[in-house]
Amino acid sequence: MRTGERSAAPDRGSIALRRTVSEYRATAEEQAARVREEIEAALVQARGTREAIEQRIADQLHAPPVSPTPAPRRKRATRRASRK
């Protein structure tokens, strides 16, 4: 649409233009509300994950130290077995 056509249209008044703008605003507000809900849900999930991580760290810090399992010892080959 060219600029001349836009201003020349007799059926387009300011009321019709305001309705269009208000429709855009309503759509934008709905989208903003959806985005806010998604952000809030993500924040709730992130808080839960953070609390779980902090709890796991606290549990590991206060847990008694676990002694490492000693490596299994190999049986030595006896001299008798190697002479045969």
Summary of the structure (lengths in Angstrom):
residues: 84
radius of gyration: 36.9
end to end distance: 102.6
largest distance: 114.7
contacts: 121
relative contact order: 0.04
helix: 71%
strand: 0%
